Amino acid sequence: MAVEADASVLEHPALDTEGRRLVAELVSIPSVSEEEREAAEALVAFFEHHDREVWIDEIGNVRAPADDTVLLTSHIDTVPGEIPVEIAEGDEGPELWGRGSVDATGPLAALAVAAVETGASFVGVVGEESDSRGAWYLVDDREAPKAVINGEPSGWNGITLGYRGLVEGTYVATSESGHSSRPDSNAIQDAMSWWNRVESVFDPDEWVPVFEQVTTKPIDLEGGISVDGLSMEATMEFQLRVPPERTPDEVRVLADAELKTGTVNWSGAIPPVMTSPRTELARLFRVAIRSLDGDPRLLRKTGTSDMNVYAEHWSCPMVTYGPGDSELDHAPNEHLCLAEFDRSVDVLVEVCEKLGAERETVETTEPPQ
């Protein structure tokens, strides 16, 4: 649960632009996954103020369709965590502190501002921090745009081109109960042994970048005597991150091959994505960043985002972009430099305007049919 801001925070003199006021307002509204409605309504009010068509769809996404030359989209939800919302003075000027300021309310607000300034299409999606249900609903409910800018923190001069994929599952084992002095392995040992074998299969190589490896992570483990006292039980939930060189199916097969006891119930898979730095969209980002005296950085992230979902269903150029230091994702000291937020808006506006100008040029020079 986020901590709501004191009213004085929203009246801080550092919030001297519409964009800064929007991001501070949204950060001030708790929007943990499945509790995004109030923040969604604030976004709707922002677009209505600018006379844009906007609504909240069946699953909770904020939809503001317009020029589909580019779709600007980011997620409304945040992870849990109590961080007081405040404006503090940092090395580069005022900083907005609060859950979501970086991941990804900052990028969400920057894209919303750019959308109203340029007339680009916009969607704020729900559930990215849990099951990406907003993104899955979106790709089923509308046609592909000409290009996608997905909002996640990359730093104002960073462009994210790749994410690893994700497979999730639950390992379950049971064994007969018995005295702990017996040499037979029990369900807890079976779970530990299977996981050790899986880790050995995907043993990390210190000479290979993490982005190019499968990494293994247990996220929950329960075990012990059953309620009736007749058996030992073990349940482990886990995640495997998948690099672009592999597929989720390949990773699942390799993990299943190590099963000797117990079963694995696979619950979900998201393919990895790696887009080209040579698309016109990526080029325009580099040009826009340089125009503000920045040095563009091309990034690959070891996590997973909604861009993985979009890339699986839509064959169009896409990048992920947004203000904020991704090292602060989900962190207890999450905060956003407001000057960086401003620069990211300027970059987004320039990219969207140039994409729109290129579309108009093509349309006016095409011969009549």
ROTI-29582 format. One record per residue (C-alpha): residue number from 1; x, y, z; residue in one letter. Coordinates in pm, whole numbers. Layout:
residues N
node num->NUM&c1->X&c2->Y&c3->Z&residuo->a
...
//
This chain:
residues 369
node num->1&c1->0&c2->0&c3->0&residuo->m
node num->2&c1->145&c2->336&c3->-102&residuo->a
node num->3&c1->136&c2->630&c3->133&residuo->v
node num->4&c1->-88&c2->912&c3->13&residuo->e
node num->5&c1->71&c2->1253&c3->-18&residuo->a
node num->6&c1->-8&c2->1538&c3->212&residuo->d
node num->7&c1->-200&c2->1806&c3->20&residuo->a
node num->8&c1->96&c2->2040&c3->61&residuo->s
node num->9&c1->309&c2->1811&c3->-155&residuo->v
node num->10&c1->81&c2->1866&c3->-453&residuo->l
node num->11&c1->114&c2->2242&c3->-397&residuo->e
node num->12&c1->494&c2->2234&c3->-391&residuo->h
node num->13&c1->650&c2->2511&c3->-607&residuo->p
node num->14&c1->863&c2->2252&c3->-789&residuo->a
node num->15&c1->544&c2->2118&c3->-951&residuo->l
node num->16&c1->541&c2->2410&c3->-1192&residuo->d
node num->17&c1->437&c2->2229&c3->-1512&residuo->t
node num->18&c1->130&c2->2027&c3->-1602&residuo->e
node num->19&c1->342&c2->1715&c3->-1645&residuo->g
node num->20&c1->504&c2->1747&c3->-1304&residuo->r
node num->21&c1->167&c2->1799&c3->-1141&residuo->r
node num->22&c1->27&c2->1493&c3->-1318&residuo->l
node num->23&c1->309&c2->1260&c3->-1212&residuo->v
node num->24&c1->290&c2->1385&c3->-852&residuo->a
node num->25&c1->-87&c2->1335&c3->-846&residuo->e
node num->26&c1->-60&c2->982&c3->-983&residuo->l
node num->27&c1->220&c2->884&c3->-744&residuo->v
node num->28&c1->1&c2->1016&c3->-462&residuo->s
node num->29&c1->-275&c2->769&c3->-549&residuo->i
node num->30&c1->-219&c2->411&c3->-428&residuo->p
node num->31&c1->-237&c2->184&c3->-735&residuo->s
node num->32&c1->-111&c2->-161&c3->-638&residuo->v
node num->33&c1->-206&c2->-432&c3->-890&residuo->s
node num->34&c1->-584&c2->-494&c3->-887&residuo->e
node num->35&c1->-637&c2->-158&c3->-714&residuo->e
node num->36&c1->-574&c2->75&c3->-1009&residuo->e
node num->37&c1->-922&c2->226&c3->-1048&residuo->r
node num->38&c1->-863&c2->559&c3->-871&residuo->e
node num->39&c1->-540&c2->623&c3->-1062&residuo->a
node num->40&c1->-714&c2->524&c3->-1386&residuo->a
node num->41&c1->-988&c2->780&c3->-1318&residuo->e
node num->42&c1->-725&c2->1050&c3->-1261&residuo->a
node num->43&c1->-575&c2->967&c3->-1602&residuo->l
node num->44&c1->-919&c2->985&c3->-1761&residuo->v
node num->45&c1->-970&c2->1331&c3->-1608&residuo->a
node num->46&c1->-636&c2->1445&c3->-1751&residuo->f
node num->47&c1->-732&c2->1341&c3->-2106&residuo->f
node num->48&c1->-1086&c2->1479&c3->-2073&residuo->e
node num->49&c1->-935&c2->1813&c3->-1970&residuo->h
node num->50&c1->-759&c2->1812&c3->-2306&residuo->h
node num->51&c1->-1078&c2->1722&c3->-2497&residuo->d
node num->52&c1->-953&c2->1376&c3->-2584&residuo->r
node num->53&c1->-1179&c2->1076&c3->-2631&residuo->e
node num->54&c1->-1105&c2->847&c3->-2337&residuo->v
node num->55&c1->-1263&c2->563&c3->-2142&residuo->w
node num->56&c1->-1184&c2->279&c3->-1903&residuo->i
node num->57&c1->-1233&c2->-53&c3->-2078&residuo->d
node num->58&c1->-1373&c2->-379&c3->-1947&residuo->e
node num->59&c1->-1053&c2->-492&c3->-1779&residuo->i
node num->60&c1->-957&c2->-150&c3->-1638&residuo->g
node num->61&c1->-722&c2->-10&c3->-1905&residuo->n
node num->62&c1->-741&c2->363&c3->-1982&residuo->v
node num->63&c1->-796&c2->398&c3->-2358&residuo->r
node num->64&c1->-738&c2->730&c3->-2539&residuo->a
node num->65&c1->-726&c2->644&c3->-2911&residuo->p
node num->66&c1->-603&c2->899&c3->-3164&residuo->a
node num->67&c1->-326&c2->895&c3->-3424&residuo->d
node num->68&c1->-213&c2->531&c3->-3445&residuo->d
node num->69&c1->117&c2->620&c3->-3611&residuo->t
node num->70&c1->248&c2->539&c3->-3265&residuo->v
node num->71&c1->83&c2->395&c3->-2955&residuo->l
node num->72&c1->214&c2->525&c3->-2623&residuo->l
node num->73&c1->148&c2->276&c3->-2344&residuo->t
node num->74&c1->263&c2->211&c3->-1989&residuo->s
node num->75&c1->124&c2->41&c3->-1681&residuo->h
node num->76&c1->-86&c2->201&c3->-1408&residuo->i
node num->77&c1->-18&c2->-52&c3->-1132&residuo->d
node num->78&c1->272&c2->-60&c3->-887&residuo->t
node num->79&c1->412&c2->-315&c3->-646&residuo->v
node num->80&c1->325&c2->-279&c3->-276&residuo->p
node num->81&c1->544&c2->-68&c3->-50&residuo->g
node num->82&c1->499&c2->226&c3->184&residuo->e
node num->83&c1->712&c2->519&c3->70&residuo->i
node num->84&c1->605&c2->866&c3->190&residuo->p
node num->85&c1->523&c2->1090&c3->-106&residuo->v
node num->86&c1->734&c2->1403&c3->-90&residuo->e
node num->87&c1->945&c2->1646&c3->-288&residuo->i
node num->88&c1->1310&c2->1643&c3->-179&residuo->a
node num->89&c1->1610&c2->1833&c3->-310&residuo->e
node num->90&c1->1857&c2->1611&c3->-496&residuo->g
node num->91&c1->2189&c2->1656&c3->-674&residuo->d
node num->92&c1->2013&c2->1762&c3->-996&residuo->e
node num->93&c1->1721&c2->1948&c3->-846&residuo->g
node num->94&c1->1383&c2->1849&c3->-700&residuo->p
node num->95&c1->1302&c2->1478&c3->-674&residuo->e
node num->96&c1->963&c2->1313&c3->-638&residuo->l
node num->97&c1->969&c2->1031&c3->-383&residuo->w
node num->98&c1->699&c2->764&c3->-365&residuo->g
node num->99&c1->606&c2->417&c3->-478&residuo->r
node num->100&c1->572&c2->409&c3->-857&residuo->g
node num->101&c1->766&c2->730&c3->-919&residuo->s
node num->102&c1->1009&c2->520&c3->-1127&residuo->v
node num->103&c1->822&c2->196&c3->-1201&residuo->d
node num->104&c1->628&c2->303&c3->-1384&residuo->a
node num->105&c1->414&c2->603&c3->-1292&residuo->t
node num->106&c1->688&c2->839&c3->-1405&residuo->g
node num->107&c1->701&c2->689&c3->-1756&residuo->p
node num->108&c1->318&c2->660&c3->-1759&residuo->l
node num->109&c1->277&c2->1034&c3->-1690&residuo->a
node num->110&c1->548&c2->1130&c3->-1939&residuo->a
node num->111&c1->374&c2->931&c3->-2214&residuo->l
node num->112&c1->35&c2->1077&c3->-2123&residuo->a
node num->113&c1->171&c2->1432&c3->-2151&residuo->v
node num->114&c1->338&c2->1352&c3->-2485&residuo->a
node num->115&c1->13&c2->1198&c3->-2611&residuo->a
node num->116&c1->-192&c2->1513&c3->-2547&residuo->v
node num->117&c1->80&c2->1736&c3->-2690&residuo->e
node num->118&c1->117&c2->1539&c3->-3014&residuo->t
node num->119&c1->-219&c2->1369&c3->-3066&residuo->g
node num->120&c1->-74&c2->1018&c3->-3037&residuo->a
node num->121&c1->-276&c2->719&c3->-2921&residuo->s
node num->122&c1->-242&c2->625&c3->-2555&residuo->f
node num->123&c1->-327&c2->330&c3->-2331&residuo->v
node num->124&c1->-258&c2->293&c3->-1960&residuo->g
node num->125&c1->-272&c2->-79&c3->-1885&residuo->v
node num->126&c1->-339&c2->-266&c3->-1563&residuo->v
node num->127&c1->-172&c2->-567&c3->-1406&residuo->g
node num->128&c1->180&c2->-548&c3->-1546&residuo->e
node num->129&c1->332&c2->-620&c3->-1206&residuo->e
node num->130&c1->126&c2->-939&c3->-1173&residuo->s
node num->131&c1->5&c2->-1114&c3->-1488&residuo->d
node num->132&c1->10&c2->-845&c3->-1763&residuo->s
node num->133&c1->-366&c2->-892&c3->-1800&residuo->r
node num->134&c1->-408&c2->-540&c3->-1937&residuo->g
node num->135&c1->-156&c2->-597&c3->-2216&residuo->a
node num->136&c1->-298&c2->-941&c3->-2304&residuo->w
node num->137&c1->-647&c2->-789&c3->-2324&residuo->y
node num->138&c1->-521&c2->-504&c3->-2540&residuo->l
node num->139&c1->-355&c2->-722&c3->-2807&residuo->v
node num->140&c1->-675&c2->-926&c3->-2836&residuo->d
node num->141&c1->-902&c2->-621&c3->-2849&residuo->d
node num->142&c1->-741&c2->-398&c3->-3110&residuo->r
node num->143&c1->-531&c2->-405&c3->-3425&residuo->e
node num->144&c1->-160&c2->-339&c3->-3419&residuo->a
node num->145&c1->-53&c2->26&c3->-3436&residuo->p
node num->146&c1->221&c2->142&c3->-3673&residuo->k
node num->147&c1->470&c2->156&c3->-3381&residuo->a
node num->148&c1->476&c2->115&c3->-3003&residuo->v
node num->149&c1->654&c2->311&c3->-2730&residuo->i
node num->150&c1->622&c2->116&c3->-2406&residuo->n
node num->151&c1->681&c2->308&c3->-2085&residuo->g
node num->152&c1->932&c2->172&c3->-1834&residuo->e
node num->153&c1->1231&c2->343&c3->-1670&residuo->p
node num->154&c1->1534&c2->357&c3->-1899&residuo->s
node num->155&c1->1674&c2->696&c3->-1801&residuo->g
node num->156&c1->1592&c2->991&c3->-2026&residuo->w
node num->157&c1->1886&c2->902&c3->-2255&residuo->n
node num->158&c1->1832&c2->524&c3->-2260&residuo->g
node num->159&c1->1635&c2->314&c3->-2509&residuo->i
node num->160&c1->1543&c2->-41&c3->-2408&residuo->t
node num->161&c1->1539&c2->-284&c3->-2700&residuo->l
node num->162&c1->1527&c2->-623&c3->-2528&residuo->g
node num->163&c1->1383&c2->-815&c3->-2237&residuo->y
node num->164&c1->1423&c2->-1173&c3->-2129&residuo->r
node num->165&c1->1118&c2->-1396&c3->-2126&residuo->g
node num->166&c1->964&c2->-1574&c3->-1829&residuo->l
node num->167&c1->834&c2->-1918&c3->-1744&residuo->v
node num->168&c1->669&c2->-1986&c3->-1410&residuo->e
node num->169&c1->571&c2->-2307&c3->-1238&residuo->g
node num->170&c1->498&c2->-2491&c3->-917&residuo->t
node num->171&c1->680&c2->-2806&c3->-808&residuo->y
node num->172&c1->478&c2->-3041&c3->-585&residuo->v
node num->173&c1->599&c2->-3357&c3->-408&residuo->a
node num->174&c1->463&c2->-3590&c3->-140&residuo->t
node num->175&c1->622&c2->-3874&c3->54&residuo->s
node num->176&c1->521&c2->-4108&c3->331&residuo->e
node num->177&c1->567&c2->-3970&c3->677&residuo->s
node num->178&c1->824&c2->-4139&c3->897&residuo->g
node num->179&c1->1082&c2->-4083&c3->1162&residuo->h
node num->180&c1->1339&c2->-3820&c3->1068&residuo->s
node num->181&c1->1618&c2->-4068&c3->1138&residuo->s
node num->182&c1->1522&c2->-4279&c3->836&residuo->r
node num->183&c1->1763&c2->-4252&c3->539&residuo->p
node num->184&c1->1486&c2->-4230&c3->276&residuo->d
node num->185&c1->1446&c2->-3886&c3->123&residuo->s
node num->186&c1->1128&c2->-3698&c3->205&residuo->n
node num->187&c1->927&c2->-3455&c3->-8&residuo->a
node num->188&c1->1127&c2->-3154&c3->108&residuo->i
node num->189&c1->1454&c2->-3323&c3->10&residuo->q
node num->190&c1->1303&c2->-3424&c3->-324&residuo->d
node num->191&c1->1213&c2->-3060&c3->-392&residuo->a
node num->192&c1->1561&c2->-2944&c3->-295&residuo->m
node num->193&c1->1727&c2->-3213&c3->-508&residuo->s
node num->194&c1->1521&c2->-3129&c3->-816&residuo->w
node num->195&c1->1592&c2->-2758&c3->-778&residuo->w
node num->196&c1->1965&c2->-2823&c3->-739&residuo->n
node num->197&c1->1962&c2->-3023&c3->-1063&residuo->r
node num->198&c1->1774&c2->-2745&c3->-1245&residuo->v
node num->199&c1->2027&c2->-2489&c3->-1124&residuo->e
node num->200&c1->2307&c2->-2716&c3->-1250&residuo->s
node num->201&c1->2147&c2->-2739&c3->-1596&residuo->v
node num->202&c1->2141&c2->-2361&c3->-1620&residuo->f
node num->203&c1->2466&c2->-2307&c3->-1430&residuo->d
node num->204&c1->2562&c2->-1940&c3->-1478&residuo->p
node num->205&c1->2873&c2->-1862&c3->-1681&residuo->d
node num->206&c1->3066&c2->-1566&c3->-1546&residuo->e
node num->207&c1->3187&c2->-1483&c3->-1898&residuo->w
node num->208&c1->2835&c2->-1460&c3->-2043&residuo->v
node num->209&c1->2616&c2->-1152&c3->-1979&residuo->p
node num->210&c1->2317&c2->-1220&c3->-1753&residuo->v
node num->211&c1->2083&c2->-1112&c3->-2034&residuo->f
node num->212&c1->2203&c2->-1408&c3->-2242&residuo->e
node num->213&c1->2157&c2->-1669&c3->-1967&residuo->q
node num->214&c1->1868&c2->-1860&c3->-1814&residuo->v
node num->215&c1->1848&c2->-1762&c3->-1448&residuo->t
node num->216&c1->1658&c2->-1961&c3->-1188&residuo->t
node num->217&c1->1475&c2->-1823&c3->-885&residuo->k
node num->218&c1->1252&c2->-1993&c3->-626&residuo->p
node num->219&c1->995&c2->-1740&c3->-504&residuo->i
node num->220&c1->801&c2->-1941&c3->-245&residuo->d
node num->221&c1->861&c2->-2270&c3->-59&residuo->l
node num->222&c1->635&c2->-2456&c3->181&residuo->e
node num->223&c1->676&c2->-2800&c3->330&residuo->g
node num->224&c1->608&c2->-3024&c3->626&residuo->g
node num->225&c1->378&c2->-3289&c3->765&residuo->i
node num->226&c1->30&c2->-3296&c3->614&residuo->s
node num->227&c1->-272&c2->-3202&c3->822&residuo->v
node num->228&c1->-366&c2->-3568&c3->874&residuo->d
node num->229&c1->-10&c2->-3653&c3->975&residuo->g
node num->230&c1->22&c2->-3934&c3->720&residuo->l
node num->231&c1->250&c2->-3774&c3->463&residuo->s
node num->232&c1->518&c2->-3516&c3->406&residuo->m
node num->233&c1->444&c2->-3244&c3->150&residuo->e
node num->234&c1->651&c2->-2985&c3->-34&residuo->a
node num->235&c1->544&c2->-2706&c3->-271&residuo->t
node num->236&c1->780&c2->-2464&c3->-444&residuo->m
node num->237&c1->687&c2->-2179&c3->-675&residuo->e
node num->238&c1->964&c2->-2068&c3->-909&residuo->f
node num->239&c1->1054&c2->-1852&c3->-1209&residuo->q
node num->240&c1->1298&c2->-1911&c3->-1494&residuo->l
node num->241&c1->1408&c2->-1612&c3->-1703&residuo->r
node num->242&c1->1457&c2->-1690&c3->-2072&residuo->v
node num->243&c1->1712&c2->-1515&c3->-2299&residuo->p
node num->244&c1->1634&c2->-1447&c3->-2668&residuo->p
node num->245&c1->1857&c2->-1738&c3->-2773&residuo->e
node num->246&c1->1612&c2->-1985&c3->-2612&residuo->r
node num->247&c1->1237&c2->-2040&c3->-2608&residuo->t
node num->248&c1->1013&c2->-2094&c3->-2306&residuo->p
node num->249&c1->927&c2->-2444&c3->-2434&residuo->d
node num->250&c1->1295&c2->-2538&c3->-2457&residuo->e
node num->251&c1->1357&c2->-2423&c3->-2101&residuo->v
node num->252&c1->1054&c2->-2613&c3->-1970&residuo->r
node num->253&c1->1166&c2->-2934&c3->-2141&residuo->v
node num->254&c1->1512&c2->-2909&c3->-1985&residuo->l
node num->255&c1->1366&c2->-2852&c3->-1637&residuo->a
node num->256&c1->1116&c2->-3137&c3->-1677&residuo->d
node num->257&c1->1398&c2->-3372&c3->-1777&residuo->a
node num->258&c1->1543&c2->-3339&c3->-1427&residuo->e
node num->259&c1->1224&c2->-3466&c3->-1259&residuo->l
node num->260&c1->1271&c2->-3794&c3->-1072&residuo->k
node num->261&c1->997&c2->-3748&c3->-815&residuo->t
node num->262&c1->717&c2->-3498&c3->-786&residuo->g
node num->263&c1->542&c2->-3301&c3->-1058&residuo->t
node num->264&c1->568&c2->-2955&c3->-1209&residuo->v
node num->265&c1->261&c2->-2752&c3->-1301&residuo->n
node num->266&c1->362&c2->-2486&c3->-1552&residuo->w
node num->267&c1->146&c2->-2178&c3->-1506&residuo->s
node num->268&c1->261&c2->-1926&c3->-1763&residuo->g
node num->269&c1->513&c2->-1830&c3->-2028&residuo->a
node num->270&c1->616&c2->-1500&c3->-2188&residuo->i
node num->271&c1->864&c2->-1515&c3->-2479&residuo->p
node num->272&c1->1178&c2->-1300&c3->-2476&residuo->p
node num->273&c1->1205&c2->-1000&c3->-2709&residuo->v
node num->274&c1->1497&c2->-830&c3->-2883&residuo->m
node num->275&c1->1415&c2->-553&c3->-3130&residuo->t
node num->276&c1->1645&c2->-396&c3->-3387&residuo->s
node num->277&c1->1832&c2->-72&c3->-3313&residuo->p
node num->278&c1->1809&c2->6&c3->-3686&residuo->r
node num->279&c1->1436&c2->79&c3->-3702&residuo->t
node num->280&c1->1326&c2->433&c3->-3782&residuo->e
node num->281&c1->1167&c2->449&c3->-3435&residuo->l
node num->282&c1->1497&c2->370&c3->-3261&residuo->a
node num->283&c1->1683&c2->614&c3->-3488&residuo->r
node num->284&c1->1443&c2->896&c3->-3401&residuo->l
node num->285&c1->1499&c2->835&c3->-3030&residuo->f
node num->286&c1->1875&c2->861&c3->-3078&residuo->r
node num->287&c1->1832&c2->1185&c3->-3274&residuo->v
node num->288&c1->1598&c2->1333&c3->-3010&residuo->a
node num->289&c1->1828&c2->1242&c3->-2721&residuo->i
node num->290&c1->2128&c2->1394&c3->-2899&residuo->r
node num->291&c1->1927&c2->1710&c3->-2969&residuo->s
node num->292&c1->1911&c2->1759&c3->-2590&residuo->l
node num->293&c1->2287&c2->1701&c3->-2559&residuo->d
node num->294&c1->2243&c2->1345&c3->-2439&residuo->g
node num->295&c1->2447&c2->1037&c3->-2527&residuo->d
node num->296&c1->2197&c2->764&c3->-2629&residuo->p
node num->297&c1->2232&c2->427&c3->-2456&residuo->r
node num->298&c1->2089&c2->106&c3->-2601&residuo->l
node num->299&c1->1971&c2->-123&c3->-2321&residuo->l
node num->300&c1->1881&c2->-488&c3->-2269&residuo->r
node num->301&c1->1700&c2->-571&c3->-1946&residuo->k
node num->302&c1->1714&c2->-896&c3->-1755&residuo->t
node num->303&c1->1350&c2->-877&c3->-1646&residuo->g
node num->304&c1->1024&c2->-895&c3->-1843&residuo->t
node num->305&c1->774&c2->-625&c3->-1941&residuo->s
node num->306&c1->455&c2->-574&c3->-2139&residuo->d
node num->307&c1->672&c2->-517&c3->-2448&residuo->m
node num->308&c1->723&c2->-896&c3->-2454&residuo->n
node num->309&c1->348&c2->-936&c3->-2495&residuo->v
node num->310&c1->320&c2->-669&c3->-2765&residuo->y
node num->311&c1->614&c2->-809&c3->-2963&residuo->a
node num->312&c1->461&c2->-1157&c3->-2964&residuo->e
node num->313&c1->137&c2->-1030&c3->-3120&residuo->h
node num->314&c1->220&c2->-714&c3->-3315&residuo->w
node num->315&c1->476&c2->-703&c3->-3597&residuo->s
node num->316&c1->565&c2->-336&c3->-3574&residuo->c
node num->317&c1->866&c2->-136&c3->-3453&residuo->p
node num->318&c1->875&c2->-86&c3->-3077&residuo->m
node num->319&c1->1102&c2->35&c3->-2800&residuo->v
node num->320&c1->1066&c2->84&c3->-2426&residuo->t
node num->321&c1->1146&c2->426&c3->-2287&residuo->y
node num->322&c1->1086&c2->641&c3->-1982&residuo->g
node num->323&c1->1243&c2->856&c3->-1711&residuo->p
node num->324&c1->1389&c2->705&c3->-1396&residuo->g
node num->325&c1->1675&c2->488&c3->-1276&residuo->d
node num->326&c1->1568&c2->124&c3->-1311&residuo->s
node num->327&c1->1797&c2->35&c3->-1019&residuo->e
node num->328&c1->1525&c2->197&c3->-806&residuo->l
node num->329&c1->1247&c2->-32&c3->-935&residuo->d
node num->330&c1->1056&c2->-173&c3->-635&residuo->h
node num->331&c1->1319&c2->-25&c3->-402&residuo->a
node num->332&c1->1249&c2->136&c3->-63&residuo->p
node num->333&c1->1412&c2->459&c3->-182&residuo->n
node num->334&c1->1224&c2->488&c3->-513&residuo->e
node num->335&c1->1237&c2->846&c3->-642&residuo->h
node num->336&c1->1240&c2->1039&c3->-969&residuo->l
node num->337&c1->1439&c2->1348&c3->-1067&residuo->c
node num->338&c1->1184&c2->1596&c3->-1203&residuo->l
node num->339&c1->1434&c2->1751&c3->-1445&residuo->a
node num->340&c1->1484&c2->1407&c3->-1596&residuo->e
node num->341&c1->1108&c2->1370&c3->-1625&residuo->f
node num->342&c1->1095&c2->1699&c3->-1820&residuo->d
node num->343&c1->1371&c2->1587&c3->-2058&residuo->r
node num->344&c1->1196&c2->1257&c3->-2125&residuo->s
node num->345&c1->877&c2->1441&c3->-2219&residuo->v
node num->346&c1->1075&c2->1657&c3->-2462&residuo->d
node num->347&c1->1228&c2->1346&c3->-2620&residuo->v
node num->348&c1->890&c2->1175&c3->-2653&residuo->l
node num->349&c1->728&c2->1482&c3->-2807&residuo->v
node num->350&c1->1006&c2->1516&c3->-3065&residuo->e
node num->351&c1->988&c2->1146&c3->-3160&residuo->v
node num->352&c1->609&c2->1148&c3->-3192&residuo->c
node num->353&c1->605&c2->1470&c3->-3395&residuo->e
node num->354&c1->868&c2->1339&c3->-3638&residuo->k
node num->355&c1->684&c2->1009&c3->-3679&residuo->l
node num->356&c1->365&c2->1202&c3->-3754&residuo->g
node num->357&c1->546&c2->1428&c3->-4002&residuo->a
node num->358&c1->692&c2->1125&c3->-4181&residuo->e
node num->359&c1->347&c2->966&c3->-4204&residuo->r
node num->360&c1->200&c2->1284&c3->-4352&residuo->e
node num->361&c1->484&c2->1305&c3->-4604&residuo->t
node num->362&c1->425&c2->948&c3->-4718&residuo->v
node num->363&c1->50&c2->1002&c3->-4747&residuo->e
node num->364&c1->86&c2->1320&c3->-4954&residuo->t
node num->365&c1->344&c2->1169&c3->-5191&residuo->t
node num->366&c1->169&c2->837&c3->-5257&residuo->e
node num->367&c1->20&c2->821&c3->-5609&residuo->p
node num->368&c1->-360&c2->793&c3->-5629&residuo->p
node num->369&c1->-500&c2->441&c3->-5654&residuo->q
//
